[in-house]
Amino acid sequence: MIRSKYIIFDDGDKGLPVVFSPLLQHNQVAAGKPVISAGYCDVRVKIEGDEKTTEWDVWGKSTSLRKSCRPVEDKEILNQYLRYDCL
């Protein structure tokens, strides 16, 4: 698993995810734009039969933005936008 940070930006809909290096602060990446939630994430390969896909997990909170992760909603958004099939 690879630990990263993420932000869900307010796009007027469900939200737009951005995943980035843990070396950056959440507020640096947010740059004053509206944020719904933020925290930590990692991606792992999920194997179902012969198919391999990625699956994201989320947890924690951003102290610099004072925003927490929303475990169910954020995971769904990251998986919707950033899931891919592994070859």
C-alpha positions as CSV (number, residue, x, y, z in Angstrom):
1,M,0.0,0.0,0.0
2,I,1.1,3.5,-0.7
3,R,0.1,6.2,1.8
4,S,-0.8,9.6,0.3
5,K,-2.9,12.6,1.2
6,Y,-6.1,13.7,-0.6
7,I,-8.5,16.5,-0.8
8,I,-12.1,16.5,-2.1
9,F,-12.7,19.9,-3.7
10,D,-16.2,21.4,-3.9
11,D,-17.2,21.3,-7.6
12,G,-20.9,21.9,-7.0
13,D,-21.6,18.2,-7.4
14,K,-20.2,15.2,-5.5
15,G,-16.7,16.6,-5.3
16,L,-13.4,16.4,-7.2
17,P,-10.6,14.3,-5.7
18,V,-6.9,15.2,-5.8
19,V,-4.3,12.8,-4.4
20,F,-0.8,14.1,-3.6
21,S,2.5,13.5,-1.8
22,P,2.4,13.3,2.0
23,L,5.4,15.8,2.0
24,L,2.9,18.6,1.1
25,Q,0.5,20.2,3.5
26,H,-3.2,19.9,2.7
27,N,-3.6,23.7,2.8
28,Q,-0.7,24.2,0.3
29,V,-2.6,22.1,-2.2
30,A,-6.0,23.6,-1.5
31,A,-4.6,27.1,-2.1
32,G,-7.7,28.7,-0.7
33,K,-10.2,26.8,-2.9
34,P,-13.4,25.4,-1.3
35,V,-12.8,21.9,0.2
36,I,-15.4,19.4,1.3
37,S,-13.1,16.9,3.0
38,A,-9.5,15.8,3.4
39,G,-7.4,13.1,4.9
40,Y,-5.0,10.3,4.1
41,C,-5.5,7.5,1.5
42,D,-3.8,4.5,0.0
43,V,-4.5,2.3,-3.0
44,R,-4.2,-1.4,-3.3
45,V,-4.8,-4.0,-5.9
46,K,-8.1,-5.9,-5.5
47,I,-8.2,-9.3,-7.1
48,E,-11.6,-10.8,-8.1
49,G,-11.2,-14.0,-10.1
50,D,-9.0,-13.1,-13.1
51,E,-9.7,-9.4,-12.8
52,K,-7.4,-7.0,-10.9
53,T,-8.5,-3.5,-10.1
54,T,-7.4,-0.8,-7.7
55,E,-9.3,0.1,-4.7
56,W,-8.8,3.2,-2.5
57,D,-9.1,3.5,1.3
58,V,-9.4,6.7,3.2
59,W,-8.9,7.8,6.9
60,G,-7.9,10.6,9.1
61,K,-8.1,14.3,8.8
62,S,-6.3,17.4,7.8
63,T,-5.2,19.6,10.7
64,S,-4.1,22.4,8.3
65,L,-7.6,22.6,6.7
66,R,-9.6,21.5,9.8
67,K,-11.4,19.0,7.6
68,S,-12.0,15.2,8.2
69,C,-12.4,12.4,5.8
70,R,-15.8,11.0,5.1
71,P,-15.0,7.3,5.0
72,V,-17.9,6.1,2.8
73,E,-18.4,9.1,0.5
74,D,-14.7,9.9,-0.1
75,K,-13.8,6.3,-0.8
76,E,-16.6,6.1,-3.3
77,I,-15.4,9.4,-5.0
78,L,-11.8,8.2,-5.2
79,N,-12.8,4.8,-6.6
80,Q,-15.1,6.4,-9.1
81,Y,-12.5,8.9,-10.5
82,L,-9.3,7.0,-9.9
83,R,-10.0,3.3,-10.1
84,Y,-8.3,1.5,-12.9
85,D,-7.8,-2.1,-14.2
86,C,-4.4,-3.6,-13.7
87,L,-2.8,-5.5,-16.6
